[in-house]
Amino acid sequence: MSNAEFKSADTSKIAKFQEESKKACAEFKAIKKEFQRINKELLSGWKGVGADAYKYETDHILEKIGSVDDVLEMINNSAVKDIRDNYSKLDDDLAEFNKNPYGNESE
Protein backbone atom coordinates (compact mmCIF):
# COMPACT_ATOMS: atom_id res chain seq x y z
CA MET A 1 0.00 0.00 0.00
CA SER A 2 1.30 3.43 -0.94
CA ASN A 3 1.49 6.48 1.30
CA ALA A 4 1.01 8.77 -1.71
CA GLU A 5 -1.61 11.47 -1.38
CA PHE A 6 -4.32 11.61 -4.06
CA LYS A 7 -4.12 14.92 -5.99
CA SER A 8 -7.13 16.57 -7.61
CA ALA A 9 -8.37 19.95 -8.76
CA ASP A 10 -11.86 20.81 -7.54
CA THR A 11 -13.57 22.26 -10.60
CA SER A 12 -17.02 22.33 -9.00
CA LYS A 13 -16.64 25.88 -7.63
CA ILE A 14 -15.68 27.23 -11.04
CA ALA A 15 -18.58 25.34 -12.65
CA LYS A 16 -20.96 26.73 -10.01
CA PHE A 17 -19.64 30.26 -10.56
CA GLN A 18 -20.13 29.85 -14.31
CA GLU A 19 -23.74 28.69 -13.83
CA GLU A 20 -24.50 31.48 -11.36
CA SER A 21 -22.96 33.99 -13.74
CA LYS A 22 -25.24 32.78 -16.54
CA LYS A 23 -28.23 33.18 -14.23
CA ALA A 24 -27.09 36.69 -13.30
CA CYS A 25 -26.81 37.61 -16.99
CA ALA A 26 -30.34 36.30 -17.63
CA GLU A 27 -31.71 38.21 -14.62
CA PHE A 28 -29.90 41.34 -15.75
CA LYS A 29 -31.49 41.06 -19.22
CA ALA A 30 -34.93 40.58 -17.64
CA ILE A 31 -34.47 43.69 -15.48
CA LYS A 32 -33.35 45.70 -18.50
CA LYS A 33 -36.34 44.49 -20.52
CA GLU A 34 -38.74 45.43 -17.70
CA PHE A 35 -37.07 48.84 -17.39
CA GLN A 36 -37.62 49.39 -21.11
CA ARG A 37 -41.26 48.28 -20.85
CA ILE A 38 -41.95 50.66 -17.96
CA ASN A 39 -40.28 53.57 -19.77
CA LYS A 40 -42.24 52.91 -22.95
CA GLU A 41 -45.51 52.85 -21.01
CA LEU A 42 -44.60 55.97 -19.03
CA LEU A 43 -43.54 57.92 -22.11
CA SER A 44 -46.59 56.88 -24.13
CA GLY A 45 -48.71 59.28 -22.09
CA TRP A 46 -46.09 61.88 -21.19
CA LYS A 47 -45.21 64.64 -23.63
CA GLY A 48 -43.15 67.78 -23.43
CA VAL A 49 -39.73 68.96 -22.31
CA GLY A 50 -39.80 66.88 -19.13
CA ALA A 51 -40.59 63.72 -21.07
CA ASP A 52 -37.84 64.50 -23.57
CA ALA A 53 -35.30 65.04 -20.77
CA TYR A 54 -36.42 61.85 -19.03
CA LYS A 55 -36.15 59.87 -22.28
CA TYR A 56 -32.69 61.29 -22.94
CA GLU A 57 -31.49 60.22 -19.47
CA THR A 58 -33.05 56.76 -19.59
CA ASP A 59 -31.69 56.14 -23.09
CA HIS A 60 -28.24 57.02 -21.74
CA ILE A 61 -28.72 54.67 -18.78
CA LEU A 62 -29.86 51.85 -21.09
CA GLU A 63 -26.82 52.41 -23.29
CA LYS A 64 -24.51 52.07 -20.27
CA ILE A 65 -26.44 49.09 -18.93
CA GLY A 66 -26.04 47.44 -22.32
CA SER A 67 -22.29 47.77 -21.97
CA VAL A 68 -22.38 46.12 -18.55
CA ASP A 69 -24.44 43.28 -19.98
CA ASP A 70 -21.91 42.74 -22.76
CA VAL A 71 -19.03 42.76 -20.27
CA LEU A 72 -20.76 40.21 -18.02
CA GLU A 73 -21.38 37.89 -20.95
CA MET A 74 -17.83 38.31 -22.24
CA ILE A 75 -16.39 37.48 -18.83
CA ASN A 76 -18.61 34.43 -18.52
CA ASN A 77 -18.11 33.17 -22.07
CA SER A 78 -14.39 33.78 -22.37
CA ALA A 79 -12.44 34.36 -19.16
CA VAL A 80 -14.43 32.05 -16.88
CA LYS A 81 -14.72 29.41 -19.60
CA ASP A 82 -10.96 29.54 -20.23
CA ILE A 83 -10.25 29.23 -16.51
CA ARG A 84 -12.61 26.26 -16.24
CA ASP A 85 -11.07 24.59 -19.29
CA ASN A 86 -7.55 25.04 -17.90
CA TYR A 87 -8.59 23.84 -14.47
CA SER A 88 -10.23 20.76 -16.04
CA LYS A 89 -7.00 20.07 -17.95
CA LEU A 90 -5.08 20.34 -14.69
CA ASP A 91 -7.51 17.89 -13.10
CA ASP A 92 -6.96 15.47 -16.01
CA ASP A 93 -3.19 15.82 -15.62
CA LEU A 94 -3.47 15.16 -11.89
CA ALA A 95 -5.58 12.07 -12.58
CA GLU A 96 -2.73 10.76 -14.76
CA PHE A 97 -0.24 11.62 -12.05
CA ASN A 98 -2.32 9.75 -9.48
CA LYS A 99 -2.10 6.59 -11.57
CA ASN A 100 1.67 6.56 -11.12
CA PRO A 101 2.80 9.24 -8.65
CA TYR A 102 6.35 7.89 -8.43
CA GLY A 103 7.03 7.96 -12.15
CA ASN A 104 8.56 4.77 -13.52
CA GLU A 105 9.40 3.31 -10.12
CA SER A 106 7.58 0.13 -9.24
CA GLU A 107 5.76 -0.14 -5.95
Steps between C-alpha positions, in 0.01 A plus 500: 500500500630843406519805724452729199238770533229514232520831307199665338376838385151586622329645194155507660538855637596635159210311339262639764632853445451459125139384548424779747654751262272379220201540731614851593528592131147369436363691801681813387341472153156452658546811716612701198201379298260594782667841531445555128136389526431738789667791319304434182173494694591812698606695192195396298288740704762760590588776256706814520842618612493292818421184306775578250754554780388181674527302175846642434620393847344154488636438150845588635452265796386218269804556280731466802307202634540335161875533535491335842294216357753446222788502749327245725438268207855542371644417841278195531550374145872561470695558821301269728471236228876513437571469872264203527654333195852545639396380843336192343823431309692527826257255659555258209877535539472434873289191431785369282749586771292313757522184291877497545613768747855365522568507128653181363584354840318182588318473829 
